């Protein structure tokens, strides 16, 4: 993948990480609200676990793209 393509994918991956953080925060707040009001939050917790797994993949992808970009830049300067 060339430098421009890596950068394009990196921008998208960073955005996915940022959106994922927002989803995690919203879900954690929802769980806290459900529990505070005495409701069963098991399903909400399972959804949170799914969000956390998805976020881990987004972070892994972003980090990989950052490494790929750094390597591509090193190749250009060599």
mmCIF file of the N, C-alpha and C atoms, coordinates in Angstrom:
data_MODEL
# 
_entry.id   MODEL 
# 
loop_
_atom_site.group_PDB 
_atom_site.id 
_atom_site.type_symbol 
_atom_site.label_atom_id 
_atom_site.label_alt_id 
_atom_site.label_comp_id 
_atom_site.label_asym_id 
_atom_site.label_entity_id 
_atom_site.label_seq_id 
_atom_site.pdbx_PDB_ins_code 
_atom_site.Cartn_x 
_atom_site.Cartn_y 
_atom_site.Cartn_z 
_atom_site.occupancy 
_atom_site.B_iso_or_equiv 
_atom_site.pdbx_formal_charge 
_atom_site.auth_seq_id 
_atom_site.auth_comp_id 
_atom_site.auth_asym_id 
_atom_site.auth_atom_id 
_atom_site.pdbx_PDB_model_num 
ATOM 1   N N  . UNK A 1 1  ? 0.858   -1.169 0.000  1.00 0.00 ? 1  UNK A N  1 
ATOM 2   C CA . UNK A 1 1  ? 0.000   0.000  0.000  1.00 0.00 ? 1  UNK A CA 1 
ATOM 3   C C  . UNK A 1 1  ? 0.905   1.232  0.000  1.00 0.00 ? 1  UNK A C  1 
ATOM 4   N N  . UNK A 1 2  ? 0.575   2.199  -0.832 1.00 0.00 ? 2  UNK A N  1 
ATOM 5   C CA . UNK A 1 2  ? 1.414   3.393  -0.897 1.00 0.00 ? 2  UNK A CA 1 
ATOM 6   C C  . UNK A 1 2  ? 1.092   4.359  0.241  1.00 0.00 ? 2  UNK A C  1 
ATOM 7   N N  . UNK A 1 3  ? 1.953   5.339  0.395  1.00 0.00 ? 3  UNK A N  1 
ATOM 8   C CA . UNK A 1 3  ? 1.852   6.285  1.517  1.00 0.00 ? 3  UNK A CA 1 
ATOM 9   C C  . UNK A 1 3  ? 0.504   6.998  1.558  1.00 0.00 ? 3  UNK A C  1 
ATOM 10  N N  . UNK A 1 4  ? -0.002  7.436  0.409  1.00 0.00 ? 4  UNK A N  1 
ATOM 11  C CA . UNK A 1 4  ? -1.292  8.150  0.387  1.00 0.00 ? 4  UNK A CA 1 
ATOM 12  C C  . UNK A 1 4  ? -2.439  7.243  0.816  1.00 0.00 ? 4  UNK A C  1 
ATOM 13  N N  . UNK A 1 5  ? -2.408  5.996  0.356  1.00 0.00 ? 5  UNK A N  1 
ATOM 14  C CA . UNK A 1 5  ? -3.459  5.048  0.736  1.00 0.00 ? 5  UNK A CA 1 
ATOM 15  C C  . UNK A 1 5  ? -3.395  4.744  2.226  1.00 0.00 ? 5  UNK A C  1 
ATOM 16  N N  . UNK A 1 6  ? -2.188  4.563  2.739  1.00 0.00 ? 6  UNK A N  1 
ATOM 17  C CA . UNK A 1 6  ? -2.033  4.307  4.179  1.00 0.00 ? 6  UNK A CA 1 
ATOM 18  C C  . UNK A 1 6  ? -2.588  5.481  4.971  1.00 0.00 ? 6  UNK A C  1 
ATOM 19  N N  . UNK A 1 7  ? -2.253  6.682  4.562  1.00 0.00 ? 7  UNK A N  1 
ATOM 20  C CA . UNK A 1 7  ? -2.719  7.876  5.264  1.00 0.00 ? 7  UNK A CA 1 
ATOM 21  C C  . UNK A 1 7  ? -4.238  7.983  5.234  1.00 0.00 ? 7  UNK A C  1 
ATOM 22  N N  . UNK A 1 8  ? -4.843  7.701  4.103  1.00 0.00 ? 8  UNK A N  1 
ATOM 23  C CA . UNK A 1 8  ? -6.307  7.715  3.983  1.00 0.00 ? 8  UNK A CA 1 
ATOM 24  C C  . UNK A 1 8  ? -6.934  6.718  4.952  1.00 0.00 ? 8  UNK A C  1 
ATOM 25  N N  . UNK A 1 9  ? -6.383  5.508  4.982  1.00 0.00 ? 9  UNK A N  1 
ATOM 26  C CA . UNK A 1 9  ? -6.909  4.479  5.892  1.00 0.00 ? 9  UNK A CA 1 
ATOM 27  C C  . UNK A 1 9  ? -6.648  4.844  7.347  1.00 0.00 ? 9  UNK A C  1 
ATOM 28  N N  . UNK A 1 10 ? -5.512  5.476  7.607  1.00 0.00 ? 10 UNK A N  1 
ATOM 29  C CA . UNK A 1 10 ? -5.178  5.882  8.969  1.00 0.00 ? 10 UNK A CA 1 
ATOM 30  C C  . UNK A 1 10 ? -6.159  6.925  9.493  1.00 0.00 ? 10 UNK A C  1 
ATOM 31  N N  . UNK A 1 11 ? -6.515  7.869  8.661  1.00 0.00 ? 11 UNK A N  1 
ATOM 32  C CA . UNK A 1 11 ? -7.490  8.891  9.066  1.00 0.00 ? 11 UNK A CA 1 
ATOM 33  C C  . UNK A 1 11 ? -8.826  8.230  9.409  1.00 0.00 ? 11 UNK A C  1 
ATOM 34  N N  . UNK A 1 12 ? -9.254  7.289  8.565  1.00 0.00 ? 12 UNK A N  1 
ATOM 35  C CA . UNK A 1 12 ? -10.519 6.585  8.823  1.00 0.00 ? 12 UNK A CA 1 
ATOM 36  C C  . UNK A 1 12 ? -10.426 5.751  10.104 1.00 0.00 ? 12 UNK A C  1 
ATOM 37  N N  . UNK A 1 13 ? -9.294  5.109  10.311 1.00 0.00 ? 13 UNK A N  1 
ATOM 38  C CA . UNK A 1 13 ? -9.114  4.289  11.508 1.00 0.00 ? 13 UNK A CA 1 
ATOM 39  C C  . UNK A 1 13 ? -9.123  5.146  12.773 1.00 0.00 ? 13 UNK A C  1 
ATOM 40  N N  . UNK A 1 14 ? -8.482  6.307  12.712 1.00 0.00 ? 14 UNK A N  1 
ATOM 41  C CA . UNK A 1 14 ? -8.479  7.208  13.868 1.00 0.00 ? 14 UNK A CA 1 
ATOM 42  C C  . UNK A 1 14 ? -9.892  7.676  14.183 1.00 0.00 ? 14 UNK A C  1 
ATOM 43  N N  . UNK A 1 15 ? -10.652 7.960  13.150 1.00 0.00 ? 15 UNK A N  1 
ATOM 44  C CA . UNK A 1 15 ? -12.051 8.382  13.357 1.00 0.00 ? 15 UNK A CA 1 
ATOM 45  C C  . UNK A 1 15 ? -12.862 7.256  13.995 1.00 0.00 ? 15 UNK A C  1 
ATOM 46  N N  . UNK A 1 16 ? -12.612 6.018  13.560 1.00 0.00 ? 16 UNK A N  1 
ATOM 47  C CA . UNK A 1 16 ? -13.316 4.874  14.147 1.00 0.00 ? 16 UNK A CA 1 
ATOM 48  C C  . UNK A 1 16 ? -12.965 4.726  15.624 1.00 0.00 ? 16 UNK A C  1 
ATOM 49  N N  . UNK A 1 17 ? -11.703 4.967  15.976 1.00 0.00 ? 17 UNK A N  1 
ATOM 50  C CA . UNK A 1 17 ? -11.296 4.909  17.375 1.00 0.00 ? 17 UNK A CA 1 
ATOM 51  C C  . UNK A 1 17 ? -12.018 5.993  18.182 1.00 0.00 ? 17 UNK A C  1 
ATOM 52  N N  . UNK A 1 18 ? -12.079 7.187  17.638 1.00 0.00 ? 18 UNK A N  1 
ATOM 53  C CA . UNK A 1 18 ? -12.750 8.286  18.340 1.00 0.00 ? 18 UNK A CA 1 
ATOM 54  C C  . UNK A 1 18 ? -14.237 8.004  18.525 1.00 0.00 ? 18 UNK A C  1 
ATOM 55  N N  . UNK A 1 19 ? -14.893 7.505  17.490 1.00 0.00 ? 19 UNK A N  1 
ATOM 56  C CA . UNK A 1 19 ? -16.319 7.152  17.608 1.00 0.00 ? 19 UNK A CA 1 
ATOM 57  C C  . UNK A 1 19 ? -16.513 6.016  18.598 1.00 0.00 ? 19 UNK A C  1 
ATOM 58  N N  . UNK A 1 20 ? -15.599 5.067  18.565 1.00 0.00 ? 20 UNK A N  1 
ATOM 59  C CA . UNK A 1 20 ? -15.678 3.956  19.507 1.00 0.00 ? 20 UNK A CA 1 
ATOM 60  C C  . UNK A 1 20 ? -15.599 4.427  20.941 1.00 0.00 ? 20 UNK A C  1 
ATOM 61  N N  . UNK A 1 21 ? -14.716 5.387  21.207 1.00 0.00 ? 21 UNK A N  1 
ATOM 62  C CA . UNK A 1 21 ? -14.610 5.934  22.564 1.00 0.00 ? 21 UNK A CA 1 
ATOM 63  C C  . UNK A 1 21 ? -15.924 6.582  22.993 1.00 0.00 ? 21 UNK A C  1 
ATOM 64  N N  . UNK A 1 22 ? -16.558 7.282  22.068 1.00 0.00 ? 22 UNK A N  1 
ATOM 65  C CA . UNK A 1 22 ? -17.849 7.900  22.371 1.00 0.00 ? 22 UNK A CA 1 
ATOM 66  C C  . UNK A 1 22 ? -18.904 6.836  22.678 1.00 0.00 ? 22 UNK A C  1 
ATOM 67  N N  . UNK A 1 23 ? -18.925 5.750  21.906 1.00 0.00 ? 23 UNK A N  1 
ATOM 68  C CA . UNK A 1 23 ? -19.892 4.670  22.144 1.00 0.00 ? 23 UNK A CA 1 
ATOM 69  C C  . UNK A 1 23 ? -19.647 4.005  23.491 1.00 0.00 ? 23 UNK A C  1 
ATOM 70  N N  . UNK A 1 24 ? -18.375 3.779  23.814 1.00 0.00 ? 24 UNK A N  1 
ATOM 71  C CA . UNK A 1 24 ? -18.056 3.167  25.106 1.00 0.00 ? 24 UNK A CA 1 
ATOM 72  C C  . UNK A 1 24 ? -18.511 4.055  26.265 1.00 0.00 ? 24 UNK A C  1 
ATOM 73  N N  . UNK A 1 25 ? -18.239 5.327  26.158 1.00 0.00 ? 25 UNK A N  1 
ATOM 74  C CA . UNK A 1 25 ? -18.643 6.259  27.208 1.00 0.00 ? 25 UNK A CA 1 
ATOM 75  C C  . UNK A 1 25 ? -20.161 6.283  27.368 1.00 0.00 ? 25 UNK A C  1 
ATOM 76  N N  . UNK A 1 26 ? -20.871 6.359  26.249 1.00 0.00 ? 26 UNK A N  1 
ATOM 77  C CA . UNK A 1 26 ? -22.332 6.383  26.286 1.00 0.00 ? 26 UNK A CA 1 
ATOM 78  C C  . UNK A 1 26 ? -22.878 5.097  26.901 1.00 0.00 ? 26 UNK A C  1 
ATOM 79  N N  . UNK A 1 27 ? -22.303 3.963  26.526 1.00 0.00 ? 27 UNK A N  1 
ATOM 80  C CA . UNK A 1 27 ? -22.792 2.690  27.058 1.00 0.00 ? 27 UNK A CA 1 
ATOM 81  C C  . UNK A 1 27 ? -22.514 2.566  28.545 1.00 0.00 ? 27 UNK A C  1 
ATOM 82  N N  . UNK A 1 28 ? -21.340 3.011  28.973 1.00 0.00 ? 28 UNK A N  1 
ATOM 83  C CA . UNK A 1 28 ? -21.031 2.965  30.410 1.00 0.00 ? 28 UNK A CA 1 
ATOM 84  C C  . UNK A 1 28 ? -21.980 3.852  31.214 1.00 0.00 ? 28 UNK A C  1 
ATOM 85  N N  . UNK A 1 29 ? -22.304 5.002  30.661 1.00 0.00 ? 29 UNK A N  1 
ATOM 86  C CA . UNK A 1 29 ? -23.261 5.889  31.333 1.00 0.00 ? 29 UNK A CA 1 
ATOM 87  C C  . UNK A 1 29 ? -24.643 5.257  31.392 1.00 0.00 ? 29 UNK A C  1 
ATOM 88  N N  . UNK A 1 30 ? -25.034 4.596  30.314 1.00 0.00 ? 30 UNK A N  1 
ATOM 89  C CA . UNK A 1 30 ? -26.333 3.919  30.282 1.00 0.00 ? 30 UNK A CA 1 
ATOM 90  C C  . UNK A 1 30 ? -26.385 2.827  31.342 1.00 0.00 ? 30 UNK A C  1 
ATOM 91  N N  . UNK A 1 31 ? -25.331 2.049  31.453 1.00 0.00 ? 31 UNK A N  1 
ATOM 92  C CA . UNK A 1 31 ? -25.280 0.987  32.456 1.00 0.00 ? 31 UNK A CA 1 
ATOM 93  C C  . UNK A 1 31 ? -25.394 1.572  33.860 1.00 0.00 ? 31 UNK A C  1 
ATOM 94  N N  . UNK A 1 32 ? -24.647 2.620  34.113 1.00 0.00 ? 32 UNK A N  1 
ATOM 95  C CA . UNK A 1 32 ? -24.702 3.253  35.436 1.00 0.00 ? 32 UNK A CA 1 
ATOM 96  C C  . UNK A 1 32 ? -26.105 3.754  35.728 1.00 0.00 ? 32 UNK A C  1 
ATOM 97  N N  . UNK A 1 33 ? -26.762 4.344  34.737 1.00 0.00 ? 33 UNK A N  1 
ATOM 98  C CA . UNK A 1 33 ? -28.127 4.845  34.922 1.00 0.00 ? 33 UNK A CA 1 
ATOM 99  C C  . UNK A 1 33 ? -29.098 3.695  35.173 1.00 0.00 ? 33 UNK A C  1 
ATOM 100 N N  . UNK A 1 34 ? -28.986 2.643  34.398 1.00 0.00 ? 34 UNK A N  1 
ATOM 101 C CA . UNK A 1 34 ? -29.870 1.485  34.604 1.00 0.00 ? 34 UNK A CA 1 
ATOM 102 C C  . UNK A 1 34 ? -29.708 0.922  36.009 1.00 0.00 ? 34 UNK A C  1 
ATOM 103 N N  . UNK A 1 35 ? -28.466 0.745  36.430 1.00 0.00 ? 35 UNK A N  1 
ATOM 104 C CA . UNK A 1 35 ? -28.214 0.181  37.751 1.00 0.00 ? 35 UNK A CA 1 
ATOM 105 C C  . UNK A 1 35 ? -28.665 1.112  38.868 1.00 0.00 ? 35 UNK A C  1 
ATOM 106 N N  . UNK A 1 36 ? -28.466 2.391  38.684 1.00 0.00 ? 36 UNK A N  1 
ATOM 107 C CA . UNK A 1 36 ? -28.891 3.373  39.689 1.00 0.00 ? 36 UNK A CA 1 
ATOM 108 C C  . UNK A 1 36 ? -30.404 3.341  39.863 1.00 0.00 ? 36 UNK A C  1 
ATOM 109 N N  . UNK A 1 37 ? -31.102 3.077  38.759 1.00 0.00 ? 37 UNK A N  1 
ATOM 110 C CA . UNK A 1 37 ? -32.566 3.050  38.800 1.00 0.00 ? 37 UNK A CA 1 
ATOM 111 C C  . UNK A 1 37 ? -33.121 1.665  39.125 1.00 0.00 ? 37 UNK A C  1 
ATOM 112 N N  . UNK A 1 38 ? -32.214 0.703  39.377 1.00 0.00 ? 38 UNK A N  1 
ATOM 113 C CA . UNK A 1 38 ? -32.644 -0.620 39.812 1.00 0.00 ? 38 UNK A CA 1 
ATOM 114 C C  . UNK A 1 38 ? -33.011 -1.579 38.688 1.00 0.00 ? 38 UNK A C  1 
ATOM 115 N N  . UNK A 1 39 ? -32.635 -1.270 37.460 1.00 0.00 ? 39 UNK A N  1 
ATOM 116 C CA . UNK A 1 39 ? -32.944 -2.146 36.332 1.00 0.00 ? 39 UNK A CA 1 
ATOM 117 C C  . UNK A 1 39 ? -31.827 -3.159 36.111 1.00 0.00 ? 39 UNK A C  1 
ATOM 118 N N  . UNK A 1 40 ? -32.161 -4.221 35.421 1.00 0.00 ? 40 UNK A N  1 
ATOM 119 C CA . UNK A 1 40 ? -31.196 -5.258 35.052 1.00 0.00 ? 40 UNK A CA 1 
ATOM 120 C C  . UNK A 1 40 ? -30.335 -4.733 33.898 1.00 0.00 ? 40 UNK A C  1 
ATOM 121 N N  . UNK A 1 41 ? -29.051 -4.673 34.091 1.00 0.00 ? 41 UNK A N  1 
ATOM 122 C CA . UNK A 1 41 ? -28.155 -4.112 33.082 1.00 0.00 ? 41 UNK A CA 1 
ATOM 123 C C  . UNK A 1 41 ? -27.320 -5.187 32.378 1.00 0.00 ? 41 UNK A C  1 
ATOM 124 N N  . UNK A 1 42 ? -27.719 -6.448 32.515 1.00 0.00 ? 42 UNK A N  1 
ATOM 125 C CA . UNK A 1 42 ? -26.920 -7.529 31.928 1.00 0.00 ? 42 UNK A CA 1 
ATOM 126 C C  . UNK A 1 42 ? -26.779 -7.409 30.415 1.00 0.00 ? 42 UNK A C  1 
ATOM 127 N N  . UNK A 1 43 ? -27.854 -7.143 29.728 1.00 0.00 ? 43 UNK A N  1 
ATOM 128 C CA . UNK A 1 43 ? -27.791 -7.004 28.265 1.00 0.00 ? 43 UNK A CA 1 
ATOM 129 C C  . UNK A 1 43 ? -26.930 -5.802 27.875 1.00 0.00 ? 43 UNK A C  1 
ATOM 130 N N  . UNK A 1 44 ? -27.072 -4.724 28.608 1.00 0.00 ? 44 UNK A N  1 
ATOM 131 C CA . UNK A 1 44 ? -26.267 -3.533 28.333 1.00 0.00 ? 44 UNK A CA 1 
ATOM 132 C C  . UNK A 1 44 ? -24.783 -3.829 28.569 1.00 0.00 ? 44 UNK A C  1 
ATOM 133 N N  . UNK A 1 45 ? -24.480 -4.638 29.566 1.00 0.00 ? 45 UNK A N  1 
ATOM 134 C CA . UNK A 1 45 ? -23.090 -5.019 29.833 1.00 0.00 ? 45 UNK A CA 1 
ATOM 135 C C  . UNK A 1 45 ? -22.542 -5.918 28.727 1.00 0.00 ? 45 UNK A C  1 
ATOM 136 N N  . UNK A 1 46 ? -23.382 -6.813 28.214 1.00 0.00 ? 46 UNK A N  1 
ATOM 137 C CA . UNK A 1 46 ? -22.938 -7.661 27.099 1.00 0.00 ? 46 UNK A CA 1 
ATOM 138 C C  . UNK A 1 46 ? -22.655 -6.810 25.868 1.00 0.00 ? 46 UNK A C  1 
ATOM 139 N N  . UNK A 1 47 ? -23.502 -5.824 25.629 1.00 0.00 ? 47 UNK A N  1 
ATOM 140 C CA . UNK A 1 47 ? -23.272 -4.925 24.505 1.00 0.00 ? 47 UNK A CA 1 
ATOM 141 C C  . UNK A 1 47 ? -21.981 -4.132 24.716 1.00 0.00 ? 47 UNK A C  1 
ATOM 142 N N  . UNK A 1 48 ? -21.745 -3.702 25.932 1.00 0.00 ? 48 UNK A N  1 
ATOM 143 C CA . UNK A 1 48 ? -20.495 -3.000 26.246 1.00 0.00 ? 48 UNK A CA 1 
ATOM 144 C C  . UNK A 1 48 ? -19.288 -3.883 25.941 1.00 0.00 ? 48 UNK A C  1 
ATOM 145 N N  . UNK A 1 49 ? -19.363 -5.158 26.287 1.00 0.00 ? 49 UNK A N  1 
ATOM 146 C CA . UNK A 1 49 ? -18.256 -6.079 26.001 1.00 0.00 ? 49 UNK A CA 1 
ATOM 147 C C  . UNK A 1 49 ? -18.019 -6.174 24.494 1.00 0.00 ? 49 UNK A C  1 
ATOM 148 N N  . UNK A 1 50 ? -19.098 -6.193 23.719 1.00 0.00 ? 50 UNK A N  1 
ATOM 149 C CA . UNK A 1 50 ? -18.970 -6.219 22.255 1.00 0.00 ? 50 UNK A CA 1 
ATOM 150 C C  . UNK A 1 50 ? -18.314 -4.937 21.767 1.00 0.00 ? 50 UNK A C  1 
ATOM 151 N N  . UNK A 1 51 ? -18.747 -3.801 22.289 1.00 0.00 ? 51 UNK A N  1 
ATOM 152 C CA . UNK A 1 51 ? -18.140 -2.518 21.924 1.00 0.00 ? 51 UNK A CA 1 
ATOM 153 C C  . UNK A 1 51 ? -16.647 -2.503 22.274 1.00 0.00 ? 51 UNK A C  1 
ATOM 154 N N  . UNK A 1 52 ? -16.296 -3.049 23.436 1.00 0.00 ? 52 UNK A N  1 
ATOM 155 C CA . UNK A 1 52 ? -14.897 -3.070 23.856 1.00 0.00 ? 52 UNK A CA 1 
ATOM 156 C C  . UNK A 1 52 ? -14.049 -3.937 22.921 1.00 0.00 ? 52 UNK A C  1 
ATOM 157 N N  . UNK A 1 53 ? -14.596 -5.064 22.495 1.00 0.00 ? 53 UNK A N  1 
ATOM 158 C CA . UNK A 1 53 ? -13.873 -5.915 21.538 1.00 0.00 ? 53 UNK A CA 1 
ATOM 159 C C  . UNK A 1 53 ? -13.687 -5.195 20.210 1.00 0.00 ? 53 UNK A C  1 
ATOM 160 N N  . UNK A 1 54 ? -14.731 -4.551 19.760 1.00 0.00 ? 54 UNK A N  1 
ATOM 161 C CA . UNK A 1 54 ? -14.660 -3.803 18.506 1.00 0.00 ? 54 UNK A CA 1 
ATOM 162 C C  . UNK A 1 54 ? -13.642 -2.673 18.619 1.00 0.00 ? 54 UNK A C  1 
ATOM 163 N N  . UNK A 1 55 ? -13.642 -1.995 19.747 1.00 0.00 ? 55 UNK A N  1 
ATOM 164 C CA . UNK A 1 55 ? -12.697 -0.895 19.952 1.00 0.00 ? 55 UNK A CA 1 
ATOM 165 C C  . UNK A 1 55 ? -11.268 -1.402 19.936 1.00 0.00 ? 55 UNK A C  1 
ATOM 166 N N  . UNK A 1 56 ? -11.031 -2.550 20.538 1.00 0.00 ? 56 UNK A N  1 
ATOM 167 C CA . UNK A 1 56 ? -9.687  -3.119 20.537 1.00 0.00 ? 56 UNK A CA 1 
ATOM 168 C C  . UNK A 1 56 ? -9.215  -3.380 19.108 1.00 0.00 ? 56 UNK A C  1 
ATOM 169 N N  . UNK A 1 57 ? -10.114 -3.834 18.252 1.00 0.00 ? 57 UNK A N  1 
ATOM 170 C CA . UNK A 1 57 ? -9.764  -4.052 16.847 1.00 0.00 ? 57 UNK A CA 1 
ATOM 171 C C  . UNK A 1 57 ? -9.482  -2.738 16.132 1.00 0.00 ? 57 UNK A C  1 
ATOM 172 N N  . UNK A 1 58 ? -10.276 -1.727 16.424 1.00 0.00 ? 58 UNK A N  1 
ATOM 173 C CA . UNK A 1 58 ? -10.039 -0.408 15.817 1.00 0.00 ? 58 UNK A CA 1 
ATOM 174 C C  . UNK A 1 58 ? -8.667  0.144  16.224 1.00 0.00 ? 58 UNK A C  1 
ATOM 175 N N  . UNK A 1 59 ? -8.348  0.017  17.495 1.00 0.00 ? 59 UNK A N  1 
ATOM 176 C CA . UNK A 1 59 ? -7.059  0.511  17.990 1.00 0.00 ? 59 UNK A CA 1 
ATOM 177 C C  . UNK A 1 59 ? -5.916  -0.284 17.354 1.00 0.00 ? 59 UNK A C  1 
ATOM 178 N N  . UNK A 1 60 ? -6.070  -1.605 17.276 1.00 0.00 ? 60 UNK A N  1 
ATOM 179 C CA . UNK A 1 60 ? -5.049  -2.440 16.649 1.00 0.00 ? 60 UNK A CA 1 
ATOM 180 C C  . UNK A 1 60 ? -4.824  -2.014 15.203 1.00 0.00 ? 60 UNK A C  1 
ATOM 181 N N  . UNK A 1 61 ? -5.922  -1.796 14.466 1.00 0.00 ? 61 UNK A N  1 
ATOM 182 C CA . UNK A 1 61 ? -5.828  -1.392 13.064 1.00 0.00 ? 61 UNK A CA 1 
ATOM 183 C C  . UNK A 1 61 ? -5.152  -0.034 12.932 1.00 0.00 ? 61 UNK A C  1 
ATOM 184 N N  . UNK A 1 62 ? -5.555  0.922  13.769 1.00 0.00 ? 62 UNK A N  1 
ATOM 185 C CA . UNK A 1 62 ? -4.934  2.252  13.733 1.00 0.00 ? 62 UNK A CA 1 
ATOM 186 C C  . UNK A 1 62 ? -3.437  2.184  14.016 1.00 0.00 ? 62 UNK A C  1 
ATOM 187 N N  . UNK A 1 63 ? -3.079  1.413  15.033 1.00 0.00 ? 63 UNK A N  1 
ATOM 188 C CA . UNK A 1 63 ? -1.663  1.292  15.399 1.00 0.00 ? 63 UNK A CA 1 
ATOM 189 C C  . UNK A 1 63 ? -0.860  0.634  14.281 1.00 0.00 ? 63 UNK A C  1 
ATOM 190 N N  . UNK A 1 64 ? -1.441  -0.378 13.642 1.00 0.00 ? 64 UNK A N  1 
ATOM 191 C CA . UNK A 1 64 ? -0.769  -1.036 12.526 1.00 0.00 ? 64 UNK A CA 1 
ATOM 192 C C  . UNK A 1 64 ? -0.549  -0.061 11.381 1.00 0.00 ? 64 UNK A C  1 
ATOM 193 N N  . UNK A 1 65 ? -1.565  0.734  11.082 1.00 0.00 ? 65 UNK A N  1 
ATOM 194 C CA . UNK A 1 65 ? -1.441  1.717  10.009 1.00 0.00 ? 65 UNK A CA 1 
ATOM 195 C C  . UNK A 1 65 ? -0.399  2.782  10.344 1.00 0.00 ? 65 UNK A C  1 
ATOM 196 N N  . UNK A 1 66 ? -0.309  3.173  11.606 1.00 0.00 ? 66 UNK A N  1 
ATOM 197 C CA . UNK A 1 66 ? 0.724   4.127  12.015 1.00 0.00 ? 66 UNK A CA 1 
ATOM 198 C C  . UNK A 1 66 ? 2.112   3.539  11.786 1.00 0.00 ? 66 UNK A C  1 
ATOM 199 N N  . UNK A 1 67 ? 2.286   2.262  12.115 1.00 0.00 ? 67 UNK A N  1 
ATOM 200 C CA . UNK A 1 67 ? 3.576   1.607  11.873 1.00 0.00 ? 67 UNK A CA 1 
ATOM 201 C C  . UNK A 1 67 ? 3.866   1.515  10.375 1.00 0.00 ? 67 UNK A C  1 
ATOM 202 N N  . UNK A 1 68 ? 2.833   1.159  9.596  1.00 0.00 ? 68 UNK A N  1 
ATOM 203 C CA . UNK A 1 68 ? 3.003   1.068  8.142  1.00 0.00 ? 68 UNK A CA 1 
ATOM 204 C C  . UNK A 1 68 ? 3.403   2.416  7.545  1.00 0.00 ? 68 UNK A C  1 
ATOM 205 N N  . UNK A 1 69 ? 2.768   3.483  8.024  1.00 0.00 ? 69 UNK A N  1 
ATOM 206 C CA . UNK A 1 69 ? 3.091   4.815  7.524  1.00 0.00 ? 69 UNK A CA 1 
ATOM 207 C C  . UNK A 1 69 ? 4.527   5.195  7.891  1.00 0.00 ? 69 UNK A C  1 
ATOM 208 N N  . UNK A 1 70 ? 4.916   4.918  9.112  1.00 0.00 ? 70 UNK A N  1 
ATOM 209 C CA . UNK A 1 70 ? 6.293   5.226  9.538  1.00 0.00 ? 70 UNK A CA 1 
ATOM 210 C C  . UNK A 1 70 ? 7.292   4.460  8.678  1.00 0.00 ? 70 UNK A C  1 
ATOM 211 N N  . UNK A 1 71 ? 6.993   3.220  8.390  1.00 0.00 ? 71 UNK A N  1 
ATOM 212 C CA . UNK A 1 71 ? 7.888   2.417  7.555  1.00 0.00 ? 71 UNK A CA 1 
ATOM 213 C C  . UNK A 1 71 ? 7.940   2.977  6.124  1.00 0.00 ? 71 UNK A C  1 
ATOM 214 N N  . UNK A 1 72 ? 6.792   3.379  5.594  1.00 0.00 ? 72 UNK A N  1 
ATOM 215 C CA . UNK A 1 72 ? 6.754   3.944  4.254  1.00 0.00 ? 72 UNK A CA 1 
ATOM 216 C C  . UNK A 1 72 ? 7.554   5.244  4.187  1.00 0.00 ? 72 UNK A C  1 
ATOM 217 N N  . UNK A 1 73 ? 7.459   6.058  5.230  1.00 0.00 ? 73 UNK A N  1 
ATOM 218 C CA . UNK A 1 73 ? 8.215   7.309  5.268  1.00 0.00 ? 73 UNK A CA 1 
ATOM 219 C C  . UNK A 1 73 ? 9.715   7.045  5.375  1.00 0.00 ? 73 UNK A C  1 
ATOM 220 N N  . UNK A 1 74 ? 10.079  6.031  6.151  1.00 0.00 ? 74 UNK A N  1 
ATOM 221 C CA . UNK A 1 74 ? 11.505  5.670  6.249  1.00 0.00 ? 74 UNK A CA 1 
ATOM 222 C C  . UNK A 1 74 ? 12.021  5.193  4.907  1.00 0.00 ? 74 UNK A C  1 
ATOM 223 N N  . UNK A 1 75 ? 11.205  4.455  4.172  1.00 0.00 ? 75 UNK A N  1 
ATOM 224 C CA . UNK A 1 75 ? 11.611  3.940  2.863  1.00 0.00 ? 75 UNK A CA 1 
ATOM 225 C C  . UNK A 1 75 ? 11.841  5.084  1.883  1.00 0.00 ? 75 UNK A C  1 
ATOM 226 N N  . UNK A 1 76 ? 11.025  6.119  1.998  1.00 0.00 ? 76 UNK A N  1 
ATOM 227 C CA . UNK A 1 76 ? 11.184  7.283  1.108  1.00 0.00 ? 76 UNK A CA 1 
ATOM 228 C C  . UNK A 1 76 ? 12.485  8.032  1.381  1.00 0.00 ? 76 UNK A C  1 
ATOM 229 N N  . UNK A 1 77 ? 12.848  8.097  2.662  1.00 0.00 ? 77 UNK A N  1 
ATOM 230 C CA . UNK A 1 77 ? 14.035  8.864  3.016  1.00 0.00 ? 77 UNK A CA 1 
ATOM 231 C C  . UNK A 1 77 ? 15.328  8.066  2.847  1.00 0.00 ? 77 UNK A C  1 
ATOM 232 N N  . UNK A 1 78 ? 15.193  6.772  2.614  1.00 0.00 ? 78 UNK A N  1 
ATOM 233 C CA . UNK A 1 78 ? 16.398  5.925  2.470  1.00 0.00 ? 78 UNK A CA 1 
ATOM 234 C C  . UNK A 1 78 ? 16.962  5.977  1.072  1.00 0.00 ? 78 UNK A C  1 
# 
